[in-house]
Amino acid sequence: MKIFQLLRNAIVIPIALTWTLCCGLIGIVMMLLVWDGRKVQYINARYLWSPLVCFVCGIHVKVSGIENIDKNNAAIYIANHSSYLDILAVSRVMPTGLFYVSKKELGWIPVLGMYMWVVGHFFVNRKNHSAAMNRMRRAAKKILKGRSIIVFAEGTRSSDGQVGKFKRGAFIIAKEGMIDIMPIAVIGAHDLLPKKSIMLKSGIVEVKFGPRISSREIQKYSETEIADFTRKKVIELMNPNE
């Protein structure tokens, strides 16, 4: 069984990576033609990149809570992070363009990094807190102009699938900018591709969108309290019966 999985991964992973680079090139060309980052990101992520990668990898994405999304009202989406598949799953079901806050090293990946720069994703230097916060505040200005972002608030992938402590950065700019927060739970991705593993399995990943946390509600609490509250909401989405 393990040999079969290794052989399967030897075929599937190169195809997925090649298509990812192809979509980067396609996205760059699309930007040159229409120069609309939200539209390009939405079409590329939802209809070009994620469907083929999910199909090749044998991943089916289920979604619930989609009615909680207001496409006309940008927000900061906060999700748990336990696998590279989290990005794929969210992209597959997101009904609007969504921009990622990523570590700056991703910007140097050939083709993919260029696409991310051109279309308008955000890069932060995680080793320089002041510079990272300045970049996050620039992102907040884009949100106020209608560009939603997603932040994996744990700062890195969970090694055991459990939801770690949320860092305060995204919640500071949510409070400063009077920006709503949308909690997201990604369930099952860790079982298919955990951290520090290249053994990709096929299966089901579920994405749940929780109710929006209004900016007025956010103003009542400190950044730490909002971070803890949002983390609690994500965990509740993951374990609704507990």
N, C-alpha and C positions, 0 to 999 in steps of 0.2 A: 504493500500500500504506500509506504513512504517513497519507494523508488518511482512509483507511478506519479506521485505528487511532485517529486523533483523533476521528472520529465515534463509534466504538465507546466510547471512554473518556468522551465527553461524555454518553453514556447510562448506562454501567455505574457510573461513580464516584458520581454523585448518588444512584443507587439504593442502592449500598453504604453511603454515608454516612447516608442516610435510615433504612435498616434498622438501622444502628448506633445511631442516636438512639432509634429505636423500642424496640430491645432494652434500652437504658438505662432507658426508662420502664417497660417490662415488668418488669425486674429490681427496680426500686424498689417496684413494687406487690407483687411476689413477696416481698420482704423484709418488707413490712408484714404480709403474711399468715402467713409461716412463721418469719421472723427467724432463718434459718439460712444464714449467708453461704456456707459451703462447698457446701451443696446448691444454692443459688440460682446461684452462680457456675458450678458444674458444668453444670447444666441450661441456663443461659442461653448460656454460651460454646460448649458441645459440641453442643447440639441445636437452638438457636434462631439465634444470631448467625452462627457460622462456616459452617454448611451452606449457607445462602442466599447469603452473600457469596461463598463459593467457587464456587457454581453460577453466579451472575451474572457473576463475573469469569473464569470458565472455568479455574479452578484445581483440579487434582486433587492430593490430599495422600496420599502413601504413607508408611507407618510401619514401622519395624522396631525390635526390642529392647524391645517392650512388656512382655515377660516379666520385664524387669529392674525394673519398677515394683512397689513394695509399697504398695498403697493404704492399708494400715493403719499405715504407718510414715512419718511426714512427713519431708521432706528439703528441702534447698536445691537447686533445679534450676539448673544453670549452662549457659547457651546462648550460642552465637555470635550476632552481630547485624549483618545487612547490609541489611535491608529492613523496611519496615512489615509486609510479609507474614509475617515470622517469627512474630508474635503470632497471626495468623490460623491459620497452619499448626499451631502447637502446640496451640491451642485446639481445632482440629478433631479431634485424635487423643488428647488427654489423657483418661485414664480416671478422673480424679478432679478435684475442684476445685483450681485452681491460682491463686495470688494474685501479682500483679506488683508489683515495686518500681520505681516510676516517678518521673520528675522532677516536682516539685511543681506546675509550670505546667499539667500535664494535669488537675489537680484543679479548675481554673477553667473548663474547657470546659463549656458549658451541657449539662445532662442527663447526659452521659457522665461528667463529673467528679463529679456528685452520686451517680450510681450507684456509681462506684468508691469514694467515701467510705463510702457506706452499707453496701456489701457487704463491705468490709474490705480493700481493696487498700492498699498502703503508698506514701507519697509522701516523697521526700527532697529536701532543698535541696542541690543539687550544688555550690553556691558556698560552702557553710558545712560544712566537713568534720566539725567537732565535732557540729553538729546532725544531720548525715546519719548519723553513727555511732550517736548516741543513738536515732535512729529505727530503725536497723537492729537495735539491741539489743532494742528493743520488738518488732520483728518476730520476733526469735529466741524470745521468750517465747511468741508465738503458735504458732511451729513446734513447740515442745515440748508444746503442747496439741493438736497434730494438724493444723495448717494449713500445708501446703507452699507455698513461695514460689518464684518464678522470678526470676533475676537475669541480665541481659545484662551480663556482667562487663567487657566492653570499655568500657562507659560511654556509648557512642554507636554509631550505625551505621557500619560499615566502608564506606569510599568505593570500595574496589576488590574487595570480596568476600573478602579475606584476613582471617584471624583476628588481631586486634590483641592487644596486651598486656592481660592481665586485671588489673583493679584489685583491691586487697586486701580491700576492705570486707566482702564476703560471706564471705571465707575467715577473717577475724578472728572474726566471730560464729559461724561453723561450729566453729572451734576452741574458743572460749570456752564455747559452749553444748553442746558434744559432739553436734553435729548432722551427720548423713550428707550427702554431696554426690552429686548425680546429674548427670553430664554429658549434654548434649544437643547434637546437631549438626543444624542446619537447612541443607539443601542445595538450591540452585536458586532460592531466593527473590530473590537479588540479580540474577539474569539476567532475572527477570520485572518487578521494580520496584526498580531501584538507587536509592541515595541521590541526592537532588537531581533526581529525575526524576518526571514525572507520566505518563509513557508506560507504562501498565500493559499487560503482555502476558499471554496465557493460557498455561498449561503445567503442568508437574509440579513440586511441591515435596516433598522427602523429609525426614522427621523421623526421626532415629535416637537412641534412648535407650541410653546406655552402661551398663555395670555400676556399681553403687553403690560409692562410696568411703566406707568405714566411718569413723565418728567416732574409733574407736581407731587406725586408720591415720593419720588426720589429726593426732593428737596427737604423732606421731613427728617432725613436720616444722614448719618455720616457715610463717607465712602466705604469704610470698613463694614458698616451695618448693611449697606446696599449690596456689597459683594457677598456677604454671608447669606443675605436673603435670596439673592439670585441663585447662588449655589444650591440653597435648599430647594428652590423651585425646579432646578434642573434634576436634582436627585429625586424629587417627587414625580417628575415626568418619567424617569427611568424605573421607579418602583412605586407605581400608583396604589398598590394594595398595602403598602407598609405605613 
